[in-house]
Amino acid sequence: MILRILLRSVAVFVPVFLVATFVTFALRALSGLTPAHLQLGESATPETVAAIEREWGLDRPFLTQYGDWFAGVLRGDLGVSWYNGADIAGLLFEGAIVSLSVAGLALVIGVVLGFGLGVLAAVRRTTWVDRAITGAMTAVSVMPSFVVGIALVAVFAVGLGWFPSAGYVPADRDLGLWLAHITLPAVALSLDTVADVARQLRAGLVAAYRENYVTGAIVRGLGPRRIFFRHVLRNGMGPALTVLGLKFPALLGGAVVTESIFGMAGFGKFAADSAQRGDVPAVQGVLVVSVVLVVVFNLLVNVILARVTPASARGV
């Protein structure tokens, strides 16, 4: 069953990856930028531009360049930066550690709080608890992460001094400081995930409670706890897991603004700086890594869906 789900997911994701990498590589041709623009600036002449393009292999046919670049991507070689000649994979690895630390903690917060609040609202449906959680999640979902980030800095970093206001410390240097630096940006990023997961889980569980198999379980005398965990939760958590898969790209994208607020040199800052400089290979590397991360995460979500929800396992 799991193998079938994996094969079906790969059959979808491979064409997506191929199209995404082709479009990504076509950015250079569409942008009209070359390394000469970064190295020579306004002093560039047609002769010097042609010489630098020849040096970088940009005078070859487009499909030949794409084939060589794609082969390098499959080997983990994303090329070198036009800006400083540095290895792009190495630069991205350094920034990705920062961003994945923040996005990973935000995902954990979103899962724990989202599932907890969604279950509580569903179990206490139609009560004041359900209405309070639903109202709070609606309010949270419309709050931009950068506004939340600024408020968190003002209250918990500047006002109370509980957390650092900016910067990043690697986990291998000091685990406590690492967690302290990523907590506020992770909380700012996680609130939208918490709200959407909680609302989708609540709706899925309430719908599952209305199914005939739950009524039959009650008639057979099964306890509320057993009914919830064996029948309601497994069949009602599918929409929440699907939303969770869609939220991961949003977490990576939200890191661009959040990292700027908290002064973190992460994936988003590297992407923004590269785009402003016109460093096309670096931007291409960012897009490729983003596509890979999103594809892998959605593949994991599909496997989890097939494992825990009967309808997904049957392809329903």
VMD Tcl script that draws the C-alpha trace (Angstrom):
set ca {
  {0.00 0.00 0.00}
  {2.72 2.48 1.03}
  {4.78 1.51 -2.02}
  {1.81 2.21 -4.29}
  {1.33 5.63 -2.69}
  {5.05 6.39 -3.10}
  {5.04 5.37 -6.76}
  {1.91 7.41 -7.45}
  {3.40 10.46 -5.71}
  {6.71 10.13 -7.53}
  {4.86 9.85 -10.84}
  {3.33 13.26 -10.10}
  {6.34 14.97 -8.54}
  {8.97 14.01 -11.12}
  {7.26 15.89 -14.01}
  {6.65 18.81 -11.64}
  {10.33 18.87 -10.74}
  {11.41 18.70 -14.39}
  {9.10 21.54 -15.41}
  {10.12 23.61 -12.38}
  {13.84 23.21 -13.07}
  {13.39 24.07 -16.75}
  {11.41 27.22 -15.93}
  {13.95 28.09 -13.25}
  {16.86 27.78 -15.65}
  {15.00 29.82 -18.26}
  {15.09 32.75 -15.84}
  {18.54 33.73 -17.02}
  {17.48 33.97 -20.65}
  {14.32 35.86 -19.69}
  {16.17 38.27 -17.38}
  {18.79 39.21 -19.96}
  {21.42 39.37 -17.19}
  {24.98 38.09 -17.54}
  {28.01 37.92 -15.22}
  {29.38 40.95 -17.06}
  {26.69 43.15 -15.52}
  {27.97 42.27 -12.04}
  {31.69 42.32 -12.84}
  {31.93 45.30 -15.20}
  {28.86 47.41 -14.45}
  {28.47 50.45 -16.68}
  {31.93 49.97 -18.22}
  {30.85 46.81 -20.05}
  {31.38 46.77 -23.82}
  {29.99 44.22 -26.29}
  {33.45 42.67 -26.63}
  {34.05 42.28 -22.89}
  {30.50 40.99 -22.36}
  {31.01 38.37 -25.07}
  {34.35 37.35 -23.56}
  {32.90 36.89 -20.07}
  {29.88 34.99 -21.41}
  {32.27 32.68 -23.29}
  {34.27 32.18 -20.09}
  {31.10 31.13 -18.23}
  {29.88 28.95 -21.11}
  {26.90 31.17 -21.82}
  {27.61 31.30 -25.54}
  {26.51 27.69 -26.00}
  {22.97 26.66 -27.08}
  {20.31 27.05 -24.40}
  {19.40 23.35 -24.20}
  {23.07 22.38 -23.90}
  {23.48 24.77 -20.99}
  {20.31 23.43 -19.39}
  {21.43 19.82 -19.78}
  {24.79 20.51 -18.12}
  {23.17 22.52 -15.34}
  {20.49 19.87 -14.70}
  {23.12 17.13 -14.56}
  {24.95 19.21 -11.97}
  {21.73 19.66 -9.96}
  {21.27 15.88 -9.82}
  {24.82 15.62 -8.42}
  {24.15 18.37 -5.87}
  {26.23 20.91 -7.80}
  {24.30 24.18 -8.16}
  {27.15 26.08 -9.81}
  {29.01 29.15 -8.60}
  {27.85 32.66 -7.83}
  {28.28 35.39 -10.43}
  {28.75 37.82 -7.56}
  {31.76 36.33 -5.76}
  {32.49 32.98 -7.42}
  {31.52 31.06 -4.27}
  {29.95 27.61 -4.37}
  {26.17 28.14 -4.32}
  {25.40 24.80 -2.68}
  {27.63 25.70 0.27}
  {26.07 29.15 0.64}
  {22.58 27.70 0.47}
  {23.43 25.03 3.03}
  {24.48 27.66 5.54}
  {21.32 29.71 4.98}
  {19.04 26.66 4.83}
  {20.14 25.53 8.30}
  {18.91 28.84 9.72}
  {15.63 28.85 7.80}
  {14.85 25.17 8.37}
  {15.51 25.63 12.08}
  {12.89 28.40 12.22}
  {10.45 26.71 9.82}
  {10.89 23.34 11.55}
  {10.07 24.77 14.98}
  {7.16 26.73 13.47}
  {5.87 23.48 11.97}
  {6.12 21.70 15.33}
  {4.26 24.55 17.04}
  {1.63 24.52 14.29}
  {1.10 20.76 14.59}
  {1.00 20.60 18.39}
  {-1.22 23.65 18.98}
  {-3.29 23.18 15.82}
  {-4.11 19.55 16.56}
  {-4.63 20.23 20.26}
  {-7.02 23.13 19.70}
  {-8.78 21.38 16.81}
  {-9.41 18.25 18.88}
  {-10.60 20.30 21.86}
  {-13.00 22.31 19.69}
  {-14.39 19.14 18.07}
  {-14.82 17.28 21.36}
  {-16.50 20.31 22.95}
  {-18.42 21.24 19.79}
  {-21.34 23.72 20.07}
  {-20.11 24.82 23.52}
  {-18.46 28.10 24.50}
  {-15.06 26.37 24.26}
  {-15.68 25.56 20.60}
  {-16.88 29.10 19.86}
  {-13.93 30.67 21.69}
  {-11.36 28.55 19.83}
  {-13.03 29.14 16.45}
  {-13.17 32.89 17.04}
  {-9.57 33.06 18.22}
  {-8.33 31.05 15.24}
  {-10.23 33.30 12.84}
  {-8.61 36.38 14.41}
  {-5.14 34.81 14.36}
  {-5.41 33.75 10.71}
  {-5.72 37.37 9.48}
  {-2.65 38.63 11.37}
  {0.40 38.97 9.06}
  {3.51 37.21 10.36}
  {5.64 40.37 10.11}
  {3.18 42.29 12.32}
  {3.21 39.45 14.84}
  {7.02 39.36 14.67}
  {7.34 43.08 15.43}
  {4.91 42.76 18.33}
  {6.80 39.77 19.75}
  {10.10 41.65 19.58}
  {8.59 44.69 21.28}
  {7.01 42.70 24.11}
  {9.17 39.64 24.76}
  {12.60 40.86 23.60}
  {12.71 44.61 24.26}
  {10.07 44.89 26.99}
  {10.54 41.74 29.05}
  {14.01 40.71 27.85}
  {13.08 37.03 27.79}
  {14.41 36.39 24.28}
  {17.10 37.96 22.06}
  {15.71 40.45 19.57}
  {17.91 39.45 16.64}
  {20.69 37.16 15.45}
  {21.30 33.44 15.27}
  {23.51 30.99 17.18}
  {24.17 27.51 15.67}
  {22.80 24.58 17.65}
  {26.19 22.88 17.81}
  {27.65 25.92 19.56}
  {24.98 26.42 22.24}
  {21.67 24.55 22.12}
  {19.96 26.88 24.59}
  {20.92 30.05 22.73}
  {19.94 28.43 19.43}
  {16.46 27.69 20.76}
  {16.16 31.17 22.29}
  {17.02 32.87 18.97}
  {14.60 30.86 16.83}
  {11.61 30.83 19.22}
  {10.13 34.26 18.46}
  {10.45 34.03 14.66}
  {9.05 30.48 14.77}
  {6.05 31.63 16.82}
  {5.44 34.50 14.38}
  {5.50 32.09 11.45}
  {3.44 29.37 13.11}
  {0.24 31.23 13.98}
  {-1.32 30.95 10.53}
  {-0.53 27.23 10.48}
  {-2.02 26.79 13.95}
  {-5.23 28.52 12.86}
  {-5.72 26.63 9.60}
  {-4.81 23.21 11.02}
  {-7.12 23.72 14.02}
  {-10.07 24.80 11.87}
  {-9.63 22.02 9.30}
  {-9.18 19.38 12.00}
  {-12.23 20.60 13.88}
  {-14.34 20.47 10.70}
  {-13.03 17.00 9.78}
  {-13.63 15.55 13.23}
  {-17.13 17.02 13.51}
  {-17.98 15.52 10.11}
  {-16.56 12.15 11.20}
  {-18.71 12.18 14.36}
  {-21.80 12.34 12.11}
  {-20.89 9.22 10.12}
  {-22.86 5.98 10.45}
  {-19.87 3.97 11.66}
  {-19.61 6.25 14.72}
  {-23.31 5.78 15.44}
  {-22.82 2.02 15.12}
  {-19.86 2.11 17.50}
  {-21.95 3.98 20.07}
  {-24.77 1.45 19.70}
  {-22.28 -1.39 20.26}
  {-21.33 0.22 23.56}
  {-17.78 1.34 22.73}
  {-16.35 4.02 25.02}
  {-15.95 7.64 23.87}
  {-12.13 7.44 24.01}
  {-11.98 4.32 21.86}
  {-14.48 5.75 19.38}
  {-12.46 8.93 19.07}
  {-9.05 7.38 18.54}
  {-10.05 4.35 16.45}
  {-12.77 5.86 14.28}
  {-13.15 9.64 14.47}
  {-9.52 10.81 14.53}
  {-8.24 8.50 11.81}
  {-11.06 9.39 9.43}
  {-11.28 13.08 10.30}
  {-7.67 14.24 10.26}
  {-7.19 14.01 6.47}
  {-8.08 17.65 5.67}
  {-5.78 18.93 8.42}
  {-2.84 16.87 7.11}
  {-3.51 18.11 3.58}
  {-3.48 21.72 4.78}
  {-0.27 21.01 6.67}
  {1.36 19.91 3.41}
  {0.33 23.17 1.77}
  {1.61 25.25 4.69}
  {5.25 24.22 4.37}
  {5.90 26.37 1.26}
  {4.25 29.28 3.07}
  {6.60 28.82 6.01}
  {9.64 28.95 3.71}
  {8.25 31.98 1.90}
  {7.38 33.76 5.13}
  {10.94 33.30 6.30}
  {12.08 36.05 3.89}
  {10.27 38.79 5.82}
  {10.65 37.20 9.24}
  {14.42 36.80 8.90}
  {14.71 40.48 8.03}
  {12.81 41.46 11.20}
  {14.96 39.23 13.41}
  {18.26 39.93 11.64}
  {18.89 36.32 10.62}
  {21.11 35.44 7.66}
  {18.96 32.58 6.44}
  {17.58 31.13 3.25}
  {15.20 34.02 2.68}
  {17.79 36.74 3.16}
  {20.18 34.96 0.81}
  {17.43 34.73 -1.82}
  {16.51 38.41 -1.47}
  {20.13 39.60 -1.59}
  {20.88 37.42 -4.63}
  {17.83 38.72 -6.49}
  {18.73 42.35 -5.76}
  {22.28 41.80 -7.03}
  {21.11 40.03 -10.17}
  {23.00 36.87 -9.22}
  {20.92 34.55 -11.41}
  {22.70 31.23 -10.59}
  {22.16 31.88 -6.86}
  {18.46 32.62 -7.44}
  {18.17 29.46 -9.53}
  {19.77 27.48 -6.72}
  {17.30 28.92 -4.21}
  {14.35 27.97 -6.40}
  {15.63 24.44 -7.01}
  {16.24 23.79 -3.31}
  {12.81 25.22 -2.48}
  {11.14 22.93 -5.02}
  {13.00 19.90 -3.65}
  {12.06 20.73 -0.04}
  {8.40 21.24 -0.93}
  {8.25 18.05 -3.01}
  {9.89 15.94 -0.30}
  {7.64 17.36 2.42}
  {4.49 16.75 0.39}
  {5.67 13.23 -0.34}
  {6.00 12.62 3.41}
  {2.53 14.06 3.99}
  {1.06 11.74 1.35}
  {2.71 8.73 3.01}
  {1.39 9.77 6.43}
  {-2.09 10.30 4.96}
  {-2.04 6.82 3.45}
  {-0.84 5.36 6.74}
  {-3.31 6.95 9.13}
  {-6.44 7.67 7.07}
  {-8.28 4.71 5.52}
  {-9.88 6.78 2.74}
  {-6.49 8.02 1.49}
  {-5.07 4.52 1.54}
  {-7.87 3.43 -0.79}
  {-7.22 6.40 -3.06}
  {-10.52 8.06 -2.17}
}
mol new
graphics top color blue
foreach p $ca { graphics top sphere $p radius 0.5 }
foreach p [lrange $ca 0 end-1] q [lrange $ca 1 end] { graphics top cylinder $p $q radius 0.2 }
display resetview
